[in-house]
Amino acid sequence: MNALLLSTGLMFALLLGGVWVAAALGLAGAYGLTALLSFDRMLSIVGKMAWQQGTSFVLVALPLFILMGEMMLQAGIMQRIYNAASKLVAALPGGLLQTNIAASMVFAACTGSSLASAATIGSVGYPELAARGYDRQLSLGSIAAGGTLGILIPPSIIFIIYGTLAEVSIGKLFIAGVVPGLLLGGIYSIYIGLRALLNASLAPREPRSSWSEVGTALVRLWPIVVLVIVVLGGIYGGVASPTEIAGVAAALTFLFAAMERKLTIDAVSTACLNTVKQTSMILLVIIMAKVLSLTLIYSQLPTLATEWVQQLGASPAQVILAVLALYLVMGMFFDGVSMMVITIPFIVPIMTAANVDMVWLGVLICIIIEVGLLTPPVGLNLYVLQGATGEPFRTIVSGSMPFVLLQIMVMFLIFYFPSLATTLPNRLY
């Protein structure tokens, strides 16, 4: 127990000192293991674990889905999504603000990245919104909030990481995120529509697109339709594992880029380099988190946590609410990946002892991570959007706060009605 306390204290001291998350986790974990085992034994265990994680078939899906999103960006497919969505939904109350949400939901089903969605729509859509006189706060808030859907609607990078750390089926997590993702996107759209109806100056009404324009927009979306069918249909239909589906989808994006005559050496090298950077960062953090989790295991934390929960007499609901409150506070200072790798090793044994459905918990944690993307001082979507638009940070934060309340509302809906997240995976598996 002393080794565990010292290891945990060292981790938080390093994090507060500004040390990189991966380094803080790895050093703390290695120190704890060395105190519990011999140095040679520690090196042997960490080496085997790192090899297993680095060669994990499940984690191969991570770089493949990232590569898929990067190639879509390089091929100009992201901009096509936004232009087509504007023809389909811009006539609704809220105009192009509805396009932001619709395009974000499509982006989410293809890339799994919130930051990519916010950056793309911010650079492509916001200049048009500003030029047409849309309210700046509402415009920026809709883009920032729409971007958060990328980690909830499958394929989600956050779900892949959570599933790996918590040892939960990634396929189940993907399926569990569908209904909550669509629900959250729908609530965003309803909120924007009501604001536009109550105050017409916020969003000018856009002309209704002709049937020919709608037809053309739908035709231009065919690459997206193919990818959605391959990714979601393949996983839901049990055709292949998420990793195998990710490989097929990534290969298809190269084919689409070639058809668009965008498969250039520069495009491929940029997409591959960005993929390597993101994947290396995430995998390093995951491996270092596993080092810390080994310290917890050898310290018998799972057994101690089980006994503590039983003695405490707290209901599973109370335990979950405490965890969500912890994530809400941490989300103001840490990014989603860092939060999970720091906390999941501690949380899993406690939740297992409380007989909590780990798939349902994964959806709740994903939504609370979305909240963290929009809350300062470390709301990554806010900074990405500021870089893409050049607007004042205060304006972006003000526009995003109503959407934070909507996220929390949906989180409590999922909390009180777990079937919204668990029905689909339970039926399909």
C-alpha positions in Angstrom: 0.0 0.0 0.0 2.9 2.4 0.7 4.3 1.8 -2.8 0.9 2.6 -4.2 0.5 5.8 -2.3 4.0 6.9 -3.2 3.5 6.1 -6.8 0.2 7.9 -7.0 1.7 10.9 -5.2 4.6 11.0 -7.6 2.2 10.9 -10.5 0.2 13.9 -9.4 3.3 15.8 -8.4 4.8 15.3 -11.9 1.5 16.3 -13.5 1.2 19.4 -11.4 4.8 20.2 -12.3 3.9 20.3 -16.0 5.6 17.0 -16.9 4.1 15.3 -20.0 1.3 12.9 -19.1 3.0 9.9 -20.6 6.3 10.6 -18.7 4.4 11.2 -15.4 2.4 7.9 -15.7 5.5 5.9 -16.8 7.8 7.2 -14.1 5.2 6.8 -11.4 4.3 3.3 -12.5 8.0 2.2 -12.8 8.7 3.6 -9.4 5.8 1.7 -7.9 6.8 -1.6 -9.6 10.4 -1.2 -8.5 9.3 -0.8 -4.9 7.2 -4.0 -5.2 9.4 -6.1 -7.4 13.1 -6.4 -8.3 14.4 -4.0 -10.9 15.0 -6.9 -13.4 11.5 -8.3 -12.8 10.0 -4.9 -13.4 11.9 -4.4 -16.7 10.8 -7.9 -17.8 7.1 -7.3 -17.0 7.0 -3.8 -18.6 8.8 -5.0 -21.7 6.4 -7.8 -22.3 3.4 -5.5 -21.6 4.7 -2.9 -24.0 5.2 -5.5 -26.7 1.7 -6.9 -26.2 0.1 -3.4 -26.4 2.2 -2.3 -29.4 1.2 -5.4 -31.3 -2.4 -5.5 -30.2 -4.8 -6.4 -33.0 -7.5 -4.3 -31.4 -5.3 -1.2 -31.3 -4.5 -1.4 -34.9 -7.9 0.1 -35.6 -6.7 3.3 -34.0 -4.1 4.4 -36.7 -6.4 3.0 -39.5 -9.3 5.2 -38.5 -7.0 8.2 -38.0 -5.6 7.6 -41.5 -9.1 7.3 -42.9 -10.0 10.8 -41.6 -6.7 12.3 -42.7 -7.1 11.1 -46.3 -10.6 12.4 -46.4 -9.3 15.8 -45.4 -6.5 15.7 -48.1 -9.0 14.5 -50.7 -11.4 17.5 -50.1 -14.2 15.1 -49.1 -14.7 17.1 -45.8 -15.5 20.3 -47.7 -17.9 18.4 -50.0 -19.8 17.1 -46.9 -20.3 20.7 -45.7 -21.4 22.0 -49.1 -23.9 19.1 -49.5 -25.3 19.4 -46.0 -25.9 23.1 -46.6 -28.2 22.2 -49.5 -30.1 19.6 -47.5 -30.8 21.3 -44.1 -30.1 25.1 -44.6 -33.8 25.8 -45.1 -34.6 24.7 -41.5 -34.8 27.3 -38.8 -31.3 28.3 -38.0 -30.1 28.0 -41.6 -26.4 27.2 -42.0 -26.1 26.7 -38.2 -28.1 23.4 -38.8 -25.5 22.6 -41.5 -22.8 22.8 -38.8 -24.6 20.1 -36.8 -25.5 17.9 -39.8 -22.0 18.1 -41.2 -20.5 17.3 -37.8 -22.6 14.2 -37.5 -21.4 13.0 -40.9 -17.8 13.8 -40.0 -18.2 11.9 -36.8 -19.3 8.8 -38.7 -16.2 8.9 -40.8 -13.3 10.3 -38.7 -13.9 9.7 -35.0 -12.1 12.9 -34.2 -13.7 15.9 -32.6 -10.8 18.2 -33.2 -10.7 17.4 -37.0 -14.4 18.2 -37.2 -14.2 21.5 -35.4 -11.1 22.6 -37.4 -12.6 21.7 -40.7 -16.0 23.3 -40.2 -14.4 26.3 -38.5 -12.2 27.0 -41.6 -14.8 26.0 -44.2 -18.1 27.1 -42.8 -17.5 30.0 -40.4 -16.4 32.6 -43.0 -19.7 32.0 -44.8 -21.6 32.4 -41.6 -19.9 35.6 -40.7 -20.4 37.0 -44.2 -24.1 36.3 -44.1 -24.7 38.0 -40.7 -25.2 35.0 -38.5 -24.8 35.6 -34.7 -21.1 35.0 -34.0 -21.6 33.5 -30.6 -24.2 31.0 -31.7 -22.2 30.2 -34.9 -19.1 29.5 -32.9 -20.9 27.5 -30.3 -22.6 25.3 -32.9 -19.3 24.5 -34.5 -17.5 23.8 -31.3 -20.4 21.6 -30.0 -20.9 19.8 -33.3 -17.3 18.9 -33.3 -17.7 17.0 -30.0 -20.0 14.5 -31.7 -16.8 13.0 -33.3 -16.0 11.1 -30.1 -19.5 9.7 -29.5 -20.8 8.6 -32.9 -18.8 5.6 -34.1 -16.1 5.1 -35.1 -14.8 6.9 -32.0 -11.1 7.1 -31.1 -12.1 7.6 -27.5 -14.1 4.4 -27.5 -11.2 2.5 -28.9 -8.9 3.8 -26.1 -11.5 3.2 -23.4 -12.2 -0.3 -24.6 -8.5 -1.1 -24.6 -8.0 0.2 -21.1 -11.1 -1.2 -19.5 -11.0 -4.4 -21.6 -14.5 -3.9 -23.0 -15.7 -4.9 -26.5 -15.0 -2.0 -28.9 -17.7 -3.2 -31.2 -20.3 -3.0 -28.3 -19.0 0.5 -27.5 -19.4 1.7 -31.1 -23.0 0.4 -31.3 -23.8 1.9 -27.8 -22.8 5.3 -29.0 -25.2 5.5 -32.0 -28.4 6.4 -30.2 -26.8 8.8 -27.7 -24.9 10.5 -30.6 -28.0 11.0 -32.7 -29.9 12.1 -29.6 -27.3 14.7 -28.8 -27.1 16.0 -32.4 -30.9 16.2 -32.6 -31.1 18.2 -29.3 -28.4 20.6 -30.7 -30.5 21.1 -33.8 -33.7 21.7 -31.8 -32.0 24.2 -29.6 -30.7 26.1 -32.6 -34.1 26.0 -34.3 -35.8 27.4 -31.3 -33.3 30.2 -30.8 -33.7 31.1 -34.5 -37.5 31.1 -34.3 -37.5 33.2 -31.1 -35.0 35.7 -32.4 -34.8 36.0 -36.2 -31.8 38.2 -36.1 -29.6 35.4 -34.9 -29.9 33.4 -38.2 -31.3 34.7 -41.5 -33.6 32.2 -43.3 -31.9 30.5 -46.2 -33.7 29.9 -49.5 -35.1 26.4 -49.9 -33.0 24.3 -52.2 -34.6 23.0 -55.4 -35.1 19.3 -55.9 -32.3 19.2 -58.5 -29.9 20.8 -56.0 -30.9 18.3 -53.3 -30.4 15.5 -55.7 -27.0 16.8 -56.7 -26.0 17.2 -53.1 -27.0 13.6 -52.3 -25.1 12.3 -55.3 -22.0 14.1 -54.2 -22.2 12.4 -50.8 -21.8 8.9 -52.2 -18.3 8.4 -50.8 -19.6 9.2 -47.4 -22.5 6.8 -47.8 -20.2 4.1 -48.9 -17.9 4.6 -45.9 -20.8 4.7 -43.4 -22.2 1.5 -44.8 -18.9 -0.2 -44.7 -18.0 0.9 -41.2 -21.3 0.7 -39.4 -22.8 -2.0 -41.6 -19.7 -4.2 -41.2 -19.5 -3.8 -37.5 -23.3 -4.1 -36.8 -23.7 -6.9 -39.2 -20.9 -8.9 -37.6 -19.1 -9.2 -41.0 -15.7 -8.4 -39.5 -14.0 -6.9 -36.4 -13.7 -3.1 -36.0 -9.9 -3.4 -36.9 -10.6 -5.3 -40.1 -13.4 -2.8 -41.0 -11.0 0.1 -40.3 -8.5 -1.4 -42.8 -11.1 -1.6 -45.5 -12.4 1.9 -44.8 -8.9 3.4 -44.9 -8.2 1.7 -48.2 -11.4 3.1 -49.6 -10.4 6.6 -48.8 -7.2 6.2 -50.9 -9.5 5.0 -53.8 -11.8 8.0 -53.4 -8.8 10.3 -53.3 -7.5 8.8 -56.6 -10.9 9.2 -58.2 -10.9 12.9 -57.1 -7.4 13.1 -58.6 -6.1 14.2 -55.1 -3.9 11.1 -54.5 -0.6 13.0 -54.7 2.7 12.3 -53.0 2.2 15.5 -50.9 -1.4 14.4 -49.8 -0.4 10.9 -48.9 2.8 12.0 -47.1 0.9 14.6 -45.1 -1.9 12.2 -44.2 0.6 9.4 -43.1 2.8 11.8 -41.1 -0.2 13.2 -39.2 -1.4 9.7 -38.6 2.0 8.6 -37.2 2.2 11.7 -34.9 -1.3 11.2 -33.4 -0.9 7.4 -33.1 2.5 7.6 -31.5 1.3 10.1 -28.9 -1.8 8.1 -28.0 0.0 4.7 -27.9 2.8 6.1 -25.7 0.2 7.4 -23.2 -1.7 4.1 -23.3 1.5 2.0 -22.6 2.6 4.3 -19.8 -0.9 4.0 -18.3 -0.6 0.3 -18.4 2.7 0.5 -16.5 0.8 2.4 -13.8 -2.0 -0.1 -13.9 0.5 -2.9 -13.2 1.5 -1.1 -10.0 -2.2 -1.1 -9.0 -2.6 -4.8 -9.7 0.6 -5.8 -7.8 -0.6 -3.6 -4.9 -3.8 -5.6 -4.9 -6.0 -2.5 -5.5 -8.8 -4.4 -7.2 -9.3 -6.5 -4.0 -9.0 -3.5 -1.7 -11.4 -1.5 -3.9 -14.0 -4.3 -3.9 -13.8 -4.5 -0.1 -14.0 -0.7 0.2 -17.1 -0.5 -2.0 -18.8 -3.3 0.0 -18.0 -1.6 3.3 -19.1 1.8 2.1 -22.5 0.6 1.2 -22.8 3.1 -1.7 -25.2 2.2 -4.5 -23.9 1.8 -8.0 -25.6 5.0 -9.0 -23.8 7.0 -6.3 -20.5 5.6 -7.3 -21.1 6.5 -11.0 -22.2 10.0 -10.1 -19.0 10.5 -8.0 -16.9 9.3 -11.0 -18.7 11.6 -13.4 -18.2 14.6 -11.0 -14.5 13.8 -10.9 -14.4 13.8 -14.7 -16.3 17.1 -14.9 -13.6 18.7 -12.8 -10.7 17.0 -14.5 -12.1 17.9 -17.9 -11.3 21.6 -17.2 -7.6 20.7 -16.9 -6.9 17.5 -18.9 -7.7 16.3 -22.4 -9.9 13.2 -22.8 -7.2 10.7 -23.5 -5.1 11.8 -20.5 -8.2 11.7 -18.2 -9.0 8.2 -19.1 -5.5 6.7 -18.9 -5.0 8.4 -15.5 -8.4 7.3 -14.0 -9.5 4.1 -15.7 -7.0 1.8 -13.9 -8.5 3.1 -10.6 -12.1 3.1 -11.7 -12.4 -0.3 -13.3 -12.0 -2.4 -10.2 -14.4 -0.1 -8.3 -17.1 -0.3 -11.0 -16.6 -4.0 -11.3 -17.2 -4.4 -7.6 -20.4 -2.3 -8.0 -21.6 -4.5 -10.9 -21.8 -1.5 -13.3 -22.3 -2.2 -17.0 -18.9 -1.1 -18.4 -20.4 -0.3 -21.9 -23.0 2.0 -20.4 -20.3 3.6 -18.2 -18.2 4.1 -21.4 -20.9 6.1 -23.0 -21.4 8.3 -19.9 -17.6 8.9 -19.7 -17.5 9.8 -23.4 -20.3 12.4 -23.0 -18.5 14.0 -19.9 -15.3 14.1 -22.0 -17.3 16.0 -24.6 -18.1 18.5 -21.9 -14.4 18.9 -21.2 -13.8 19.7 -24.8 -15.9 22.9 -24.4 -14.9 24.0 -20.9 -12.0 26.3 -20.2 -9.1 26.6 -19.4 -8.2 23.4 -21.4 -11.2 23.0 -23.8 -9.3 21.7 -26.8 -12.2 22.4 -29.3 -12.3 26.0 -28.1 -8.6 26.5 -29.0 -8.8 24.6 -32.3 -11.8 26.8 -33.3 -10.0 30.0 -32.2 -7.0 29.0 -34.4 -9.3 28.2 -37.4 -11.5 31.4 -37.1 -9.3 34.0 -35.3 -12.2 35.0 -33.1 -11.7 36.1 -29.5 -11.6 33.2 -27.0 -14.2 34.8 -24.8 -16.7 34.9 -27.6 -16.1 31.2 -28.4 -16.6 30.2 -24.7 -19.8 32.3 -24.4 -21.3 30.7 -27.5 -20.4 27.2 -26.3 -21.8 27.3 -22.7 -25.4 26.6 -23.7 -24.3 23.5 -25.5 -22.4 22.3 -22.4 -25.7 22.4 -20.5 -27.3 20.4 -23.3 -24.5 17.8 -23.1 -25.0 17.5 -19.3 -28.8 17.1 -19.9 -28.2 14.2 -22.3 -25.7 12.6 -19.9 -28.4 12.5 -17.2 -30.9 11.1 -19.7 -28.5 8.3 -20.5 -27.9 7.9 -16.7 -31.6 7.6 -15.8 -32.5 5.6 -19.0 -29.5 3.2 -19.6 -31.5 1.4 -22.3 -30.7 4.3 -24.7 -27.1 3.1 -24.7 -27.5 -0.6 -24.0 -30.4 -1.8 -26.0 -28.6 -1.9 -29.4 -25.4 -3.7 -28.2 -27.4 -6.2 -26.1 -29.6 -7.1 -29.1 -26.8 -7.3 -31.7 -24.4 -9.2 -29.4 
